[in-house]
Protein backbone atom coordinates (compact mmCIF):
# COMPACT_ATOMS: atom_id res chain seq x y z
CA UNK A 1 0.00 0.00 0.00
CA UNK A 2 1.21 3.52 -0.71
CA UNK A 3 1.57 5.25 2.66
CA UNK A 4 3.20 8.51 1.58
CA UNK A 5 4.14 10.58 -1.44
CA UNK A 6 7.36 12.54 -1.74
CA UNK A 7 5.70 15.11 -3.99
CA UNK A 8 2.18 16.52 -4.27
CA UNK A 9 2.36 16.19 -8.04
CA UNK A 10 2.77 12.40 -7.73
CA UNK A 11 -0.19 12.26 -5.38
CA UNK A 12 -2.26 14.23 -7.91
CA UNK A 13 -1.40 11.73 -10.66
CA UNK A 14 -2.41 8.88 -8.33
CA UNK A 15 -5.75 10.67 -7.83
CA UNK A 16 -6.23 10.91 -11.61
CA UNK A 17 -5.13 14.48 -12.30
CA UNK A 18 -2.85 15.31 -15.23
CA UNK A 19 -0.40 18.02 -14.11
CA UNK A 20 1.16 19.92 -17.01
CA UNK A 21 4.62 19.82 -15.41
CA UNK A 22 5.08 16.17 -16.38
CA UNK A 23 5.38 16.58 -20.15
CA UNK A 24 5.81 13.31 -21.98
CA UNK A 25 4.54 11.18 -19.10
CA UNK A 26 2.08 8.46 -20.10
CA UNK A 27 -0.51 9.36 -17.43
CA UNK A 28 -2.67 6.29 -17.92
CA UNK A 29 0.33 4.00 -17.54
CA UNK A 30 1.60 6.00 -14.54
CA UNK A 31 -1.77 5.63 -12.80
CA UNK A 32 -1.77 1.91 -13.58
CA UNK A 33 1.76 1.52 -12.14
CA UNK A 34 0.83 3.54 -9.04
CA UNK A 35 -2.25 1.33 -8.56
CA UNK A 36 -0.05 -1.78 -8.85
CA UNK A 37 2.29 -0.33 -6.24
CA UNK A 38 -0.65 0.53 -3.99
CA UNK A 39 -1.86 -3.08 -4.19
CA UNK A 40 1.56 -4.67 -3.71
CA UNK A 41 2.09 -6.56 -0.47
CA UNK A 42 5.77 -7.21 -1.19
CA UNK A 43 8.44 -6.40 -3.74
CA UNK A 44 8.19 -10.03 -4.85
CA UNK A 45 4.60 -9.43 -5.89
CA UNK A 46 5.89 -6.75 -8.30
CA UNK A 47 9.09 -8.40 -9.52
CA UNK A 48 7.49 -11.14 -11.69
CA UNK A 49 6.12 -8.35 -13.89
CA UNK A 50 9.24 -7.85 -16.04
CA UNK A 51 7.62 -5.04 -18.04
CA UNK A 52 7.67 -2.70 -15.06
CA UNK A 53 11.47 -2.80 -14.80
CA UNK A 54 11.63 -3.04 -11.01
CA UNK A 55 15.19 -2.41 -9.83
CA UNK A 56 17.07 -1.15 -6.77
CA UNK A 57 18.70 2.26 -7.02
CA UNK A 58 22.29 3.16 -6.15
CA UNK A 59 24.29 6.17 -5.12
CA UNK A 60 22.28 8.98 -3.56
CA UNK A 61 19.10 6.95 -4.00
CA UNK A 62 20.39 3.78 -2.35
CA UNK A 63 17.58 2.13 -0.42
CA UNK A 64 15.01 3.15 -3.02
CA UNK A 65 13.44 1.14 -5.81
CA UNK A 66 12.24 2.23 -9.23
CA UNK A 67 9.71 1.02 -11.75
CA UNK A 68 9.49 2.25 -15.33
CA UNK A 69 6.60 4.26 -16.69
CA UNK A 70 7.68 5.39 -20.14
CA UNK A 71 10.60 7.05 -21.86
CA UNK A 72 12.56 8.89 -19.17
CA UNK A 73 9.90 8.64 -16.45
CA UNK A 74 10.22 6.39 -13.39
CA UNK A 75 8.34 5.91 -10.15
CA UNK A 76 10.82 5.84 -7.27
CA UNK A 77 9.94 4.68 -3.77
CA UNK A 78 11.07 2.97 -0.60
CA UNK A 79 9.39 -0.25 0.48
CA UNK A 80 9.13 -0.75 4.24
CA UNK A 81 7.05 -3.31 6.12
CA UNK A 82 4.88 -4.05 3.09
CA UNK A 83 4.24 -0.40 2.29
CA UNK A 84 5.53 2.02 -0.34
CA UNK A 85 6.67 5.33 1.12
CA UNK A 86 8.08 8.53 -0.35
CA UNK A 87 6.63 7.64 -3.75
CA UNK A 88 7.56 10.04 -6.54
CA UNK A 89 7.37 10.25 -10.30
CA UNK A 90 10.68 11.50 -11.56
CA UNK A 91 12.54 12.25 -14.77
CA UNK A 92 15.64 10.14 -14.35
CA UNK A 93 17.63 12.40 -16.70
CA UNK A 94 17.32 15.21 -14.17
CA UNK A 95 18.53 13.02 -11.31
DSSP file (Angstrom, degrees, kcal/mol; ACC not computed):
  #  RESIDUE AA STRUCTURE BP1 BP2  ACC     N-H-->O    O-->H-N    N-H-->O    O-->H-N    TCO  KAPPA ALPHA  PHI   PSI    X-CA   Y-CA   Z-CA
    1    1 A X              0   0    0      0, 0.0    83,-2.4     0, 0.0     2,-0.6   0.000 360.0 360.0 360.0 140.9    0.0    0.0    0.0
    2    2 A X  B     +a   84   0A   0     81,-0.2    83,-0.2     1,-0.2     3,-0.1  -0.694 360.0 173.0 -77.6 120.8    1.2    3.5   -0.7
    3    3 A X        +     0   0    0     81,-3.4     2,-0.3    -2,-0.6    82,-0.2   0.717  61.2   8.9-100.0 -27.9    1.6    5.2    2.7
    4    4 A X        -     0   0    0     80,-1.0    83,-2.1     3,-0.0     2,-0.4  -0.998  57.8-140.8-155.4 153.6    3.2    8.5    1.6
    5    5 A X  B     -e   87   0B   0     -2,-0.3    83,-0.2    81,-0.3    81,-0.1  -0.912   8.8-150.3-113.1 140.7    4.1   10.6   -1.4
    6    6 A X  S    S+     0   0    0     81,-2.4     2,-0.4    -2,-0.4    82,-0.2   0.805  86.5  31.7 -77.0 -30.1    7.4   12.5   -1.7
    7    7 A X     >  -     0   0    0     80,-0.9     4,-1.5     1,-0.1     3,-0.2  -0.958  69.8-135.8-130.8 148.1    5.7   15.1   -4.0
    8    8 A X  H  > S+     0   0    0     -2,-0.4     4,-2.4     1,-0.2     5,-0.2   0.841 106.4  61.8 -65.0 -34.1    2.2   16.5   -4.3
    9    9 A X  H  > S+     0   0    0      1,-0.2     4,-1.9     2,-0.2    10,-0.2   0.882 103.1  49.2 -63.9 -37.3    2.4   16.2   -8.0
   10   10 A X  H  > S+     0   0    0      2,-0.2     4,-2.3     1,-0.2    -1,-0.2   0.909 109.9  51.5 -66.0 -41.7    2.8   12.4   -7.7
   11   11 A X  H  X S+     0   0    0     -4,-1.5     4,-1.7     1,-0.2    -2,-0.2   0.893 107.6  53.2 -61.5 -39.7   -0.2   12.3   -5.4
   12   12 A X  H  <>S+     0   0    0     -4,-2.4     5,-2.8     2,-0.2     4,-0.3   0.904 108.0  49.8 -62.9 -41.5   -2.3   14.2   -7.9
   13   13 A X  H ><5S+     0   0    0     -4,-1.9     3,-1.8     1,-0.2    -2,-0.2   0.926 108.4  53.3 -62.5 -43.8   -1.4   11.7  -10.7
   14   14 A X  H 3<5S+     0   0    0     -4,-2.3    -1,-0.2     1,-0.3    -2,-0.2   0.850 107.7  51.8 -57.8 -35.0   -2.4    8.9   -8.3
   15   15 A X  T 3<5S-     0   0    0     -4,-1.7    -1,-0.3    -5,-0.2    -2,-0.2   0.454 128.3 -99.3 -83.3  -1.1   -5.7   10.7   -7.8
   16   16 A X  T < 5S+     0   0    0     -3,-1.8    -3,-0.2     1,-0.3    -2,-0.1   0.468  77.3 135.3 101.2   1.9   -6.2   10.9  -11.6
   17   17 A X      < -     0   0    0     -5,-2.8     2,-0.5    -6,-0.2    -1,-0.3  -0.466  47.8-141.6 -81.0 158.2   -5.1   14.5  -12.3
   18   18 A X        -     0   0    0     -2,-0.1    -5,-0.1     3,-0.0    -1,-0.0  -0.731  17.2-159.9-120.4  80.6   -2.8   15.3  -15.2
   19   19 A X    >   -     0   0    0     -2,-0.5     3,-1.1   -10,-0.2   -10,-0.0  -0.333  16.8-136.9 -62.0 139.6   -0.4   18.0  -14.1
   20   20 A X  T 3  S+     0   0    0      1,-0.2     3,-0.3     3,-0.1    -1,-0.1   0.682  94.4  76.3 -71.6 -18.0    1.2   19.9  -17.0
   21   21 A X  T 3  S+     0   0    0      1,-0.2     2,-0.8     2,-0.0    -1,-0.2   0.685  82.5  69.2 -68.0 -16.8    4.6   19.8  -15.4
   22   22 A X  S X  S-     0   0    0     -3,-1.1     3,-1.8     3,-0.1    -1,-0.2  -0.438  73.1-178.8-102.9  60.0    5.1   16.2  -16.4
   23   23 A X  T 3   +     0   0    0     -2,-0.8     3,-0.1    -3,-0.3    -3,-0.1  -0.345  68.4  18.2 -63.2 132.7    5.4   16.6  -20.1
   24   24 A X  T 3  S+     0   0    0      1,-0.3     2,-0.3    -2,-0.1    -1,-0.3   0.295  89.1 135.1  91.0 -10.1    5.8   13.3  -22.0
   25   25 A X    <   -     0   0    0     -3,-1.8     2,-1.3     1,-0.1    -1,-0.3  -0.554  59.5-130.4 -73.8 132.7    4.5   11.2  -19.1
   26   26 A X     >  -     0   0    0     -2,-0.3     4,-2.6     1,-0.2     5,-0.2  -0.721  26.8-169.6 -79.4  95.7    2.1    8.5  -20.1
   27   27 A X  H  > S+     0   0    0     -2,-1.3     4,-2.7     1,-0.2     5,-0.2   0.883  79.8  52.1 -61.0 -42.4   -0.5    9.4  -17.4
   28   28 A X  H  > S+     0   0    0      1,-0.2     4,-2.0     2,-0.2    -1,-0.2   0.921 113.5  44.3 -61.5 -43.1   -2.7    6.3  -17.9
   29   29 A X  H  > S+     0   0    0      2,-0.2     4,-2.7     1,-0.2    -2,-0.2   0.889 111.9  53.5 -68.2 -38.9    0.3    4.0  -17.5
   30   30 A X  H  X S+     0   0    0     -4,-2.6     4,-2.7     2,-0.2    -2,-0.2   0.922 109.9  47.5 -61.2 -44.1    1.6    6.0  -14.5
   31   31 A X  H  X S+     0   0    0     -4,-2.7     4,-2.5     2,-0.2    -1,-0.2   0.906 111.8  50.8 -63.5 -41.2   -1.8    5.6  -12.8
   32   32 A X  H  X S+     0   0    0     -4,-2.0     4,-2.2    -5,-0.2    -2,-0.2   0.921 112.0  46.7 -62.2 -43.9   -1.8    1.9  -13.6
   33   33 A X  H  X S+     0   0    0     -4,-2.7     4,-2.4     2,-0.2    -2,-0.2   0.903 112.1  50.3 -65.9 -40.9    1.8    1.5  -12.1
   34   34 A X  H  X S+     0   0    0     -4,-2.7     4,-2.5     1,-0.2    -2,-0.2   0.895 109.9  51.0 -64.4 -38.5    0.8    3.5   -9.0
   35   35 A X  H  X S+     0   0    0     -4,-2.5     4,-1.7     2,-0.2    -2,-0.2   0.908 109.3  50.7 -63.2 -41.8   -2.2    1.3   -8.6
   36   36 A X  H  X S+     0   0    0     -4,-2.2     4,-0.8     1,-0.2    -2,-0.2   0.918 111.8  47.6 -60.8 -43.3    0.0   -1.8   -8.8
   37   37 A X  H >< S+     0   0    0     -4,-2.4     3,-0.6     1,-0.2    -2,-0.2   0.892 109.2  53.6 -65.0 -39.8    2.3   -0.3   -6.2
   38   38 A X  H 3< S+     0   0    0     -4,-2.5    -1,-0.2     1,-0.2    -2,-0.2   0.825 113.1  44.0 -63.4 -31.8   -0.6    0.5   -4.0
   39   39 A X  H 3< S+     0   0    0     -4,-1.7    -1,-0.2    -5,-0.1    -2,-0.2   0.545  88.7 112.2 -90.5  -8.5   -1.9   -3.1   -4.2
   40   40 A X    <<  -     0   0    0     -4,-0.8    44,-0.1    -3,-0.6     3,-0.1  -0.431  42.0-174.7 -70.4 135.5    1.6   -4.7   -3.7
   41   41 A X  S    S+     0   0    0      1,-0.3     2,-0.3    -2,-0.2    -1,-0.1   0.540  74.4   4.1-102.4 -11.8    2.1   -6.6   -0.5
   42   42 A X  S    S-     0   0    0      1,-0.1     4,-0.5    40,-0.0     3,-0.5  -0.975  73.6-108.3-160.4 163.9    5.8   -7.2   -1.2
   43   43 A X  S >> S+     0   0    0     -2,-0.3     4,-2.4     1,-0.2     3,-1.1   0.834 117.8  63.1 -66.1 -30.6    8.4   -6.4   -3.7
   44   44 A X  H 3> S+     0   0    0      1,-0.3     4,-0.9     2,-0.2    -1,-0.2   0.808  94.6  59.6 -63.9 -29.5    8.2  -10.0   -4.8
   45   45 A X  H 34 S+     0   0    0     -3,-0.5    -1,-0.3     1,-0.2    -2,-0.2   0.718 113.6  38.3 -72.6 -18.3    4.6   -9.4   -5.9
   46   46 A X  H X4 S+     0   0    0     -3,-1.1     3,-1.9    -4,-0.5    -2,-0.2   0.792 102.0  71.3 -93.8 -36.6    5.9   -6.8   -8.3
   47   47 A X  H 3< S+     0   0    0     -4,-2.4    -2,-0.1     1,-0.3    -3,-0.1   0.744  85.1  64.5 -62.3 -28.3    9.1   -8.4   -9.5
   48   48 A X  T 3< S+     0   0    0     -4,-0.9     2,-1.6     1,-0.2    -1,-0.3   0.731  84.6  83.6 -66.0 -16.3    7.5  -11.1  -11.7
   49   49 A X    X   -     0   0    0     -3,-1.9     3,-2.0     1,-0.2     4,-0.4  -0.626  61.5-179.3 -86.9  82.7    6.1   -8.4  -13.9
   50   50 A X  G >  S+     0   0    0     -2,-1.6     3,-1.5     1,-0.3    -1,-0.2   0.782  71.5  69.4 -55.6 -31.2    9.2   -7.8  -16.0
   51   51 A X  G 3  S+     0   0    0      1,-0.3    -1,-0.3    -3,-0.1    -2,-0.1   0.691  90.6  61.0 -66.2 -17.3    7.6   -5.0  -18.0
   52   52 A X  G <  S-     0   0    0     -3,-2.0    16,-3.7    -6,-0.2    -1,-0.3   0.664  97.5-138.3 -85.1 -14.0    7.7   -2.7  -15.1
   53   53 A X    <   -     0   0    0     -3,-1.5     2,-0.1    -4,-0.4    -3,-0.1   0.869  23.9-167.4  65.2  38.3   11.5   -2.8  -14.8
   54   54 A X        +     0   0    0     -5,-0.4     2,-0.3    -8,-0.2    13,-0.2  -0.394  20.2 153.9 -60.4 128.3   11.6   -3.0  -11.0
   55   55 A X  E     -B   66   0A   0     11,-1.9    11,-2.2    -2,-0.1     2,-0.2  -0.988  44.3-108.4-156.2 149.8   15.2   -2.4   -9.8
   56   56 A X  E     -B   65   0A   0     -2,-0.3     9,-0.2     9,-0.2     2,-0.2  -0.493  36.4-129.6 -75.3 149.1   17.1   -1.1   -6.8
   57   57 A X        -     0   0    0      7,-2.7     6,-0.7     4,-0.4     2,-0.2  -0.612  19.7-155.4 -98.5 161.3   18.7    2.3   -7.0
   58   58 A X    >   +     0   0    0     -2,-0.2     3,-1.9     4,-0.2     2,-0.1  -0.602  52.0  21.6-123.6-178.4   22.3    3.2   -6.2
   59   59 A X  G >  S-     0   0    0      1,-0.3     3,-1.7     2,-0.2    -2,-0.0  -0.314 128.8  -0.3  62.4-131.5   24.3    6.2   -5.1
   60   60 A X  G 3  S+     0   0    0      1,-0.3    -1,-0.3    -2,-0.1    -3,-0.0   0.592 138.8  51.4 -68.4 -10.7   22.3    9.0   -3.6
   61   61 A X  G X  S+     0   0    0     -3,-1.9     3,-2.1     3,-0.1    -4,-0.4   0.155  75.9 144.0-111.2  16.4   19.1    7.0   -4.0
   62   62 A X  T <   +     0   0    0     -3,-1.7    -4,-0.2     1,-0.3     3,-0.1  -0.319  65.8  35.9 -57.2 136.7   20.4    3.8   -2.4
   63   63 A X  T 3  S+     0   0    0     -6,-0.7    16,-0.4     1,-0.5    -1,-0.3   0.260 101.1 100.5  98.4 -10.0   17.6    2.1   -0.4
   64   64 A X    <   -     0   0    0     -3,-2.1    -7,-2.7    -7,-0.2    -1,-0.5  -0.665  58.4-148.0-103.5 162.6   15.0    3.1   -3.0
   65   65 A X  E     -BC  56  77A   0     12,-3.5    12,-2.3    -9,-0.2     2,-0.3  -0.847   9.1-154.5-121.7 160.7   13.4    1.1   -5.8
   66   66 A X  E     -BC  55  76A   0    -11,-2.2   -11,-1.9    -2,-0.3     2,-0.4  -0.992   7.8-167.4-137.8 147.2   12.2    2.2   -9.2
   67   67 A X  E     - C   0  75A   0      8,-2.0     8,-2.7    -2,-0.3   -14,-0.2  -0.971  30.0-112.9-127.0 148.8    9.7    1.0  -11.8
   68   68 A X  E     + C   0  74A   0    -16,-3.7     6,-0.2    -2,-0.4     3,-0.1  -0.501  31.5 171.1 -81.0 145.3    9.5    2.2  -15.3
   69   69 A X  E     -     0   0A   0      4,-2.3     2,-0.3     1,-0.2    -1,-0.2   0.629  62.1 -49.8-109.2 -76.3    6.6    4.3  -16.7
   70   70 A X  E >  S- C   0  73A   0      3,-0.6     3,-3.1   -41,-0.0    -1,-0.2  -0.980  93.9 -20.4-158.5 157.4    7.7    5.4  -20.1
   71   71 A X  T 3  S-     0   0    0     -2,-0.3    -2,-0.1     1,-0.3   -46,-0.1  -0.135 130.7 -13.1  45.6-118.0   10.6    7.1  -21.9
   72   72 A X  T 3  S+     0   0    0    -48,-0.1    20,-2.3    -4,-0.1     2,-0.3   0.434 110.8 108.7 -92.3  -0.4   12.6    8.9  -19.2
   73   73 A X  E <   +CD  70  91A   0     -3,-3.1    -4,-2.3    18,-0.2    -3,-0.6  -0.630  39.5 170.5 -90.9 134.3    9.9    8.6  -16.4
   74   74 A X  E     -CD  68  90A   0     16,-2.5    16,-3.0    -2,-0.3     2,-0.6  -0.937  31.6-132.1-133.3 155.7   10.2    6.4  -13.4
   75   75 A X  E     -CD  67  89A   0     -8,-2.7    -8,-2.0    -2,-0.3     2,-0.3  -0.967  29.4-166.7-107.0 118.5    8.3    5.9  -10.1
   76   76 A X  E     +CD  66  88A   0     12,-2.9    12,-2.5    -2,-0.6     2,-0.3  -0.816  18.4 146.7-107.0 146.8   10.8    5.8   -7.3
   77   77 A X  E     -C   65   0A   0    -12,-2.3   -12,-3.5    -2,-0.3     2,-0.3  -0.984  42.4-117.0-165.5 165.2    9.9    4.7   -3.8
   78   78 A X  E     - D   0  85A   0      7,-2.4     7,-2.6    -2,-0.3     2,-0.5  -0.865  24.1-146.8-107.5 150.8   11.1    3.0   -0.6
   79   79 A X  E     + D   0  84A   0    -16,-0.4     2,-0.4    -2,-0.3     5,-0.2  -0.950  25.3 167.4-124.7 111.9    9.4   -0.3    0.5
   80   80 A X  E >   - D   0  83A   0      3,-2.8     3,-1.5    -2,-0.5    -2,-0.0  -0.986  64.9 -16.7-131.2 126.1    9.1   -0.7    4.2
   81   81 A X  T 3  S-     0   0    0     -2,-0.4    -1,-0.1     1,-0.3     3,-0.1   0.859 128.9 -48.1  51.1  42.5    7.1   -3.3    6.1
   82   82 A X  T 3  S+     0   0    0      1,-0.2     2,-0.4    -3,-0.0    -1,-0.3   0.609 119.3 104.6  78.3  12.6    4.9   -4.0    3.1
   83   83 A X  E <   - D   0  80A   0     -3,-1.5    -3,-2.8   -81,-0.0     2,-0.5  -0.966  66.1-131.4-129.8 144.0    4.2   -0.4    2.3
   84   84 A X  E     -aD   2  79A   0    -83,-2.4   -81,-3.4    -2,-0.4   -80,-1.0  -0.793  32.6-179.0 -89.1 130.5    5.5    2.0   -0.3
   85   85 A X  E     + D   0  78A   0     -7,-2.6    -7,-2.4    -2,-0.5   -80,-0.1  -0.898  56.4  20.9-128.7 159.5    6.7    5.3    1.1
   86   86 A X  E    S-     0   0A   0     -2,-0.3   -81,-0.3     1,-0.2     2,-0.3   0.888  79.0-175.2  52.3  44.6    8.1    8.5   -0.4
   87   87 A X  E     +e    5   0A   0    -83,-2.1   -81,-2.4    -3,-0.2   -80,-0.9  -0.524   7.4 168.5 -74.8 132.4    6.6    7.6   -3.8
   88   88 A X  E     - D   0  76A   0    -12,-2.5   -12,-2.9    -2,-0.3     2,-0.5  -0.999  35.7-134.9-146.8 144.0    7.6   10.0   -6.5
   89   89 A X  E     + D   0  75A   0     -2,-0.3     2,-0.3   -14,-0.2   -14,-0.2  -0.861  40.6 176.9 -91.2 128.3    7.4   10.2  -10.3
   90   90 A X  E     - D   0  74A   0    -16,-3.0   -16,-2.5    -2,-0.5     2,-0.8  -0.966  39.5-124.4-139.3 152.4   10.7   11.5  -11.6
   91   91 A X  E >   - D   0  73A   0     -2,-0.3     3,-1.8   -18,-0.2     4,-0.4  -0.849  24.8-155.2 -89.8 108.3   12.5   12.3  -14.8
   92   92 A X  T 3  S+     0   0    0    -20,-2.3     3,-0.5    -2,-0.8    -1,-0.1   0.668  88.3  65.8 -68.2 -13.7   15.6   10.1  -14.4
   93   93 A X  T 3  S+     0   0    0    -21,-0.3    -1,-0.3     1,-0.2   -20,-0.1   0.751 101.0  50.4 -73.1 -23.5   17.6   12.4  -16.7
   94   94 A X    <         0   0    0     -3,-1.8    -1,-0.2     1,-0.0    -2,-0.2   0.471 360.0 360.0 -93.7  -2.1   17.3   15.2  -14.2
   95   95 A X              0   0    0     -3,-0.5    -3,-0.2    -4,-0.4    -2,-0.1   0.449 360.0 360.0  82.7 360.0   18.5   13.0  -11.3
